[in-house]
Amino acid sequence: MSETFFPVNDLLRRKLQTSLIIISLALCVAATVSLLLLAENIGLEISLTVGGGMTTGFSTVFSQFITFIGMLIFLVGALIVSFMSFVMISERVRDIGLMKAAGCPNDLIFGYFITELLIVTAVGCVLGVVLGLVANSVSISLLNYFGFQISQKPINLWLVLLTFIVFFILALVFGAKPVLDATKVEPAKAVSPTYHLGVSKEPGFRVVSKSGFTVKIALRSLFRRKSSTIRIVICLIAVFILVTVAVAGGVVANQTTKSWVEKAIAKDVILIGHHDLCNQYKVLLSGFYETIEGSQFNYTNKRYLISDAVLNQITVLPGVISVDARLVLHTSVREVPGYIFDPETEATFMVGDDRKGESLVVGVEPKKVLNEWFLEGEFLKENQTAEAVVGNSLAQKLFSRPLNQGIRLLNRSFDVTGVCVDPLNNGNVTYVPLRTLQNITSTYECNIVLARMNSSADHAATLNQIRTEVKGISRELEVYELNEALDKNLDFLNNVWSMITFLPLFSLIAASLCSVGYVMLMVTEQHQEFGVLRAIGAKPKTIVKIILEQNLTVLLSGYAPGVAIGLIITLLILIPEPVISFYTVAYIAGLLLLSLLIILVFSFYPAIKFARKSILEILHNP
């Protein structure tokens, strides 16, 4: 007969407890696997290197979230397994006492229960991997359904295997501790019906308030079982930190990154240019959310140039309140080393190398720029001729310390004054003064014009009128509303953040199952007390009230510090210059309260089920 026959049979006899620990672990594994694979598919790399489909500024924020949430999910999974193992072993202490009384040595008992832990851990991890793969496939399908061309990459088996191994090891390490503690219990105590693992008969805390009868019983019971109470509170703190970072951080980061995109592309702005160049500009904007193939496009083709006469006609178009003329081209760029002075050593040392790359170069008039980028440093100023602002993806690939270095293009060197977050060409962009770029290229005309429309006028009517007027100026000119590209970028951000925020829901459900296990443990340990209360006239609703008051006290003990720590991490560490509105605060508060309510509702089931039992059933069988 197989050595694992008895442990398997034992687990099957305790279907509810076994199911709780397996499902809890599986949900944590599934959340991690799905999160990491989703990051790979949408182009986010945990190493924060450029190479995905998203500009570095956004990728950094996403990657920090994914890294931190992934670490929290690992921690939560380990704590959940530890607590559920404690619950399982606490209900088996009597079995351990009988095994010891029959002459079984401690190492044999330890091996028996470790075998059970190995079985539930292996099944939970395997089930979690399968659920994670399914969740990842569903996420990518949803993104494609919403119109984003996200290709399903081959599954990174090494990443999946690493997640499996880490969870498996953490579950065994954390789960073995309660097993080891239980095997050390003396046989006489273990077989005693009044003994429970981790329960002190004399509470170290006495309720001195004049609160109600049920509250006194609830608090007294919590302090009697310090071990299980502390374990579940620590577990809940970790869960609520995870939920807060995912929910609050996800909502705030969503608003913040959408604000970056909205300011970088500019709202209520139209693009006017040759229809070929307009189509190419659309492609450059779509590089933020999908991979675009490089193509040789001649931006300075004479057909694309807009003469000063045409520009003057565009300037006076009805409904246009400001015009931003630009010269756009694509060229090779080179890193220029810089020098840094160290005040401590009073020495000057060189930073940078001679790296090369490709960049979209945009010549702008600083005072007329319609965009407002989130940037480090400062934007171009009037009368500057040798300064440049580079996109964050280009800065990451080309420079060591961009603000202390320069960039060379078209045989001319520029000092880098700022690094901006820009979805255009996936952040591989360089902004220089328009006049300087025109002089270098001997191209004294612009090739695209950005125009801001009057937002107070009828939008559709104004846009149609501008299109009619532009076609009257030149049949080759086209008007493209940038709001279309803006909405596409914002939808992509919203969908990705929603998926990242949704995944920790798995851990929230796992925590709810822990709450169920905790209530079951309380019921098991207090069934004699509750039986006596029922025998002297207490109603079932009184028993339910005591149990729920205990559970609510535990939940609030984990909820308050978990939410506070999660908010501190979110606002002070993960998100630079967060954008927060009253609606955002109200929305986050509602979601966090809902998470507390979900866990509380789960705990109703075992409490109500127990209260419905007869007095004899309660006294003899919890």
N, C-alpha and C positions, 0 to 999 in steps of 0.2 A: 504494500500500500504506500502511496506517495507520502512523503513527509509533510507536504503542504495540504493534505486532504483535510485534516482536522481544522487548521486555521481557516481554510476556504469555507468549510461547512459552518464554522462558527460565525464567519462574516455574513454568510447567507441567512443565518437564523436572525441576525440583527440587521434587517434590510434598511430600516430608516437611518440608523446611525452610520452604517456603511455608505449609504447613498449620499448622506450629507457631506461626509469628508471627501468622497470621490468627486462629487459635483463642485464642491467649493474649490478644490485644487484644479479641476479641469477648467473652470471659468477663468481663474487667474492665468493659467498657461495659455488659454485661448486668447485672452486679451493681449498678452505679450507677443505671441507669435503673429497675430493679426496686425498689431501696431508696427512691428519691425518690418514685416513684408510690405505693408502699405507704404511705409517710408521709402523702401527701395523702389517700388513701382512708380511713385510720383516724383522721384528724383531727389530725395532727402537722404543725406549721408550722415551717419552719427559722427563721423570724424570731422564734420564741418568743412569738408573740402568741396570745391566747386566741381561740378560734373553732372549734376542732375538737371532737371528741367526748371529749377527755380533760382532766381537771383540770390546771391549770397546773403544779403541782408535779411530776407525772408527765411531762407534756408537755415540760417543760424538760429532764429527764434523757434522755428519748428523743431530743429534738431535738439535744442536745449530742452524743449518740452518732451520730446519723445524719449530722450535719454533719461530725464528726471522721472517721468511717469513710468518708464520701463523699470527703473530701479525701485520705485515705490511699489509697483506691482509684484516684483520679486519679493520685497520685504513683506508685503501684505500676504502673499501666498504662503510664505514660510510661517508667519504668525498664525494664519488661519489653520494651517496643518497642525501646528503646535497646539493650538487651543482645541481643535477637534479631536486630536489624539488624547489630550487631557480629559476631554469629556468621555471619550470612548473607554479609556482606562479607568476613570473614576467609577463608571458603572460596572466595571469588571473586577473591582478590588476583592469582592467576595469570592469570585472564581479563583483569584490568585491565592487567597487564604486557603481554599480547599486544595489547590494544587500543592501548596507548601505542606499542608497537613498530611497529604498522601505521600510525602517524601520527595517531591520534585525539588531539585536544587535551583538556586536563583538563576544560574546561567541558562538552564533549560527553559525556565519560565520566560526569561528575557528573550531567548531565541524564538520562543513560540509567538510572543506578541510582536517582536521585530519582523517575523515572517508575515504577520497580518499587515503591519505597517508597510512592508515592501510591496505587498500585493495591492493595497489600496493606492499607494503612491504611483506604482507603475501603471495601473489602470487609469488613474486620474490624469497622469501626464500624457499618456497615449490619447485618451479621449480629448484632452485639451488641445493637443497638436491638431487632431482632426477638425475640431471646432474652429481653431484658429485659421486653418487653411480655407475652410468654408467661408468664414467671415471675411477673409482677405479677398477671396474671389467675388463675394457679393459686393464688397466695397468698390472694387475696380469696375464691376458691371454697372453699379449705380452711377459712378463718375462718367462712364461712357454713355450711359442712358441720358445723362444731363447734357451731353454734347461735347465732353472733353475727351480728346483722343489720347487715352492712357493705355498703353500696351501692357498686356499681362506678361511680365517677365518670367523666365523659368524660375521655379521655386529654389531658393537658396537653401539647399539641404543642410549645409554646414551651419547656417544660422539657426535653422529649426532644431538640428541636433544639439547645438550648444544650449539653446533655451531649454530643451528637454533635460539635458544633463544637469544644468544649474538648478532647475526646479527640483529635480529628483534628489540631488544632494542636499539642498536646503531643507526639503521636506523630511528627509531621513534624519538630518542633524537636529532640527528643531523638534521633530516628532519623537525622537528617541529619549529625550529628557524625561517626559512624564512616564514613559515605560520603565525607565531605570528607577525613578522615584518609587513607583508602585511595587517593584520587585523587592524593595528594601523594607516594606511594611511587615511588621511582626504578624505571624499567623493568627494569634489570638485577636488582634485588632481587626485584621482583614475579614475574619468570619463574623465579627460582631455586627449585628443589624444597626447599631447606633454609630458605627464608624464610617466616615466618608473621607476620601482622599482630599487633603487640603482644607479640611474644615476644623476650626477650633471650637471646642464646646463652650468655652468661656470667652465672650467677646471682649476685645481690648478697648472697645468704645461703647459708651453707654448713652442712650438717647435721653437727654435731660429736658428736651423741649416739651411743651404742652400740646404737641400736635396730635392728630387723630390716632386711633388705635391701630388702623391698618398701616399707617406710615411708620409707627414705632416697630411693628413686627417686620416690615419690609427692611428698614435700615438695620435692625438687629441682625437679621439673616444675612445681609450683605457683608457686615463686618465679621460675622462668624466664618464665612467662607472667603477669607482674604485672598487665597491663592487663585481661585477661579475668577473672583471679581477683578483682581489686578490684571490677570491674563486677558480677560475680555475687554477691559478698558484700554489696555495697550493696543490690542488688536483693532478696536474701534477708532482710536486716535490715528493709527496708521491709515485706516480706511478713509476716514474723513479728511485727512491731509491729502490723500490721493484724489478723492472726489472734489475737494476744494480747488486743488491745483488744476485738475482737469476741467471742471465746470467754470469756476471763477476765472482761472487763467485762460481757458479756452475762449470764453466770452470776451474778456478784456483784450486778449491778443487778437481775436478776430476783429474787434472794433479798431484796434490800433493799426494792424497791418492793412486793413481796408482803408483807413485814413491815409496811410502812406501811399497806397496805390491811387486813391482818388486825387490827392494833391499832385502826385507825379504825372498823371495823365491829364488832369484838369477837367473839371465838369463844365458842361455847356460850351464846349470848345469844338470847332469844326476844323478839319484839315482840308486845305485847298491846294491842289497840285495836279500834275499830269496823271491821268488815270493809271498808268503803269506804276508810277511812283507811289500813288495812294495805295495800290494793292500791295506793294512791297512794304509800306509802312504798317499795314494791317498785319502782315506776316511777322514783322519785327515785334509788334505788341503781343502777338500770340505766343511768342517764344517763352513767355513767363509761365504758361501752364501746359505747354506741349513741346516736344522736341521738334525743331525745325532743321531741315537740311540746308547746309550752306550752299549758296548759289552766287555766281558771278553776276552782279548787277551794277551797271554803270550809272551811278547816281548823277554824274556830271555831264551826261549826254545833253547836248544843246537843246534837244527837243523838250527836256524837262525844266529848262531854266525859265524863270518868270521875270520879265522885264520890269523896269521901274515904272513904266507907264501902266502896265497891267496891275502892278502892286498898288499904285495910286488909286486905280479904279476899285480894287478890292477894299481899300481902306475906307472909302466913302459909301460902301454898300449899306442899304437900309437894314437895321437890325444888328449891325456889327459895331461893337463899342470899343474894341481894341484889337490890334493886329501884331503878330509876332512872326516876322520874316526870318527864315533860317536857310542855311546851306548845309546839306547833309551829304556825307560821302563815307566810303569805307576804305581803310588803309591800314598798313602795318604801323605798329607803334613799338617803342623801345623804352625800357626802364632807364632812367638817369639816376645814378647814385647821388646821395645827399650826405650832409655832414651834421653831426650832432655834438653839442658841447656838453660835457659832463661837469656840472658845477662842483662836485665833490673832489674829483681828481684834477679838475681844470684842464682836462685833455679833450681834444676833438677827435672823433673817430667817424669813419665812413660807414654808411648803411646802404644796402642795396647791391645790385649786381648789374648785369647787362642782359636781362631777360627780354625776349621778344614776344609779340603777340599781335592779334588783329583786333581792331576796334571800329565801331561806328563813330565817326567824328561829326559833331553838330556845332555849327557856328551860330551863335545867338547874340542879340543885343541885350546886355544885362538888364537895362531898365524896362525893356518891353517883354521880358519873359513872362508867360502866363502860368507856368508851372511853379509849384512850391514844394521842393523835395525835402524829405527827412534826410539830413546830412550831418556828417562830422566835419568840422571846420567851417568854412564860409564859402558862399557862392561868388561868382565873378562880380567885379565892381566896374563901374564906368571908368573909362580911360586906362584900363589895364590892357596890356597888349601881349603879355607873355605868361599868362596864368591859365590854368585849366582845372576843371572839376571832373573827376572820373567816377564811373559807376562802381558799385561795391564788388561786383563779380570781377571786373577788370582789376580793381585794387587788390583783391585776394590773390589773383593769379600772377600779377606782374610785379608787385611791390613788396618790400619788407616793412617799411614805415612810410606809406604814401605821402603823408602831410609833411614829411621832411625830405621828400625826393621830388624828382621831376619826371616828365614824360617827353619823349622826342617823337615827332611825327612830321613827315614831309620835310625832313632836314631842318626842323626848327624845334628848339627846346622850350618847354613850358614848365613853370613851377606849379605843383599840385597844391591848390588851396583848400580843396574839399573833396569828400567822398560821399556820393549820394546814393540813396536807395531808389532804383529806377527799374521798372519792368521792361522798358524799351530795350530790345535786343538782349534780353535776359541779363541786363546790368553791364554788358560789355560796351560801354559808351563813354565818350569823352566830349565834354563841352568846352569850347574855346570861344574867344571873342570873334564875332562875325567878320569884322573888318580885317582882322589879322588873317583869318582863314581865307578870305577873298584875295588878299594880297599874295599869300603864299601860292595859291592855286591859279592866280590870274583869272579867276572867275568872279566877276563883279556883280553878279546877279544871284538871287536866291533860287532855290528849287522847290521849297514848300512854304506854305503860309499857314500859321495857326491863327484863328480868329475867334474871339469870344463873342457869343451872341447875347443880346439883351434878355436876361432871364425873366424880366417882368412882362415882356410881350408874349403873344401866343407862339409857343415853341414850334409847332408843326407849320403854321402859316409863315413864320419868319424863315424857317429852314427852306421851305419850298420857294419862297421869294428869292433867297440868296442863291439857290441852285439855278433858278431861271436867269438871274442876272449874270452869274458866272458863265453859264453856257452862252450867253449873249456876248461875253467878252472873248471867250475862246472855246471852241467845240471840244478841244482836247483836255480842258481842265475839268476836274471832278471835285465834288464836295463830299467829304466823308465825315460823318458825325462820330467823334471820338467817344461819345457816350456808349456806343455799341461795344467798343473794345473795353471800355471801363466796366460796363455791366458784366461782360464775360469774365474779366479778371476778378471782379468782386464775387461773382457766383462761385468761381473756382475756389477762392479763399474760404468762402462761407461753407462750401461742401466739405472741404478737407478738414477745417476746424471742427465741423459738426461730427465728422467721423472720429476724430481724435478724442473729442469730448465724450462721444458715445461709448467708446471701448471700455473705459473704467466702470461702466455700468455693470459689466461682468463681475468686477470685484465688489460692487455694491450688493449685488445679489448674493455673492459668496458670504459677505458680511451678514446679510439677512439670514442666511442658513446658519451662520455661527450664533446669531441671536436665538434662533430656534433651538439649537443645541444647548445654549446656555439656559434657556427656560426649561428644557427637558431635564437638565442637570439639577436645577433648583427644585423642580417638582419631585425628582427622585429622592433628593436629600431631605425634603420637607414633607414627604407624603404622610408621615406619622403625625406631625404637627397639624397639618391641614385636616387629617382625619379626625383628630381630637376636636378641632374647632368646629367641624361639621357636626360632630356628635353632641356638642353642647349648644347647638342651635345656630351656628353661622350659616348663612346662605351661600349658594354657589357663587353669586356675584361678589361676595366679600372675598372669597379665595382668588377670584379673577382679579379683583382690585389690588390685592396684596402683590400678586405676581407681576401685574403690569406696573405698579409703582416701583417695584424692585428693578424691573427692566428699564423703565423710563429714567430712573436715577443713574443706572449704568450707561445708558445711551447718552444722556446729557453730559456725563463725566467724560465721555470720549468725544462728544460732538463739539463742546466749547473749545478745548485746547486744539483739537484737530483742525477746526475751521480757522482759528486764530493763526496757527502756525502756517497753514496753507495759504492764507491771504498774505502773510508777511513774505513768504517765499515767492509768491506770484508777483507782488507789486514791487518788491525791493531787489529781487534777484533775476527773475526770468524775463521780464519785459522792460525794455528801456523806454522811458517817457510814456507810460501807459495813457491811453485815451479812455476816460471814464465819464459816463453821463448818469443822470438820475435814473433813466430807464435801465441802464446797465446794472446799477446797484440793485434796483428792485427785482430785475430778472434773476440775478445771481442769488439774491436772498430767497426768492421763491423756489429756485431749483435746489438749494441747499436744505431748505425746510422740507421739500418734497422727499429728498433722500433720507432725512430723519424719519419722516412719516412712513416711508416704504419699509424700513427696518422694523419700526414699531408695529406695523400692521402684520408683518410676518410672525411676530411673536405672539399674536392673538391665538393662533391655531392651537399650539400645545396647551396654552392656559385654559382655553374654553373646553377643549377635549378632556382635560383632567377634571375640571370642575363639574362636568356632567356625570362623572362616575358616582356610584353609590358609596355610602360610608364604608361598607365592608370591602369593596374593591379598593378604595383608597388606602385602607389600613393594611391590607394584605398584598396589594400589587400596585405600585406606582404607575 
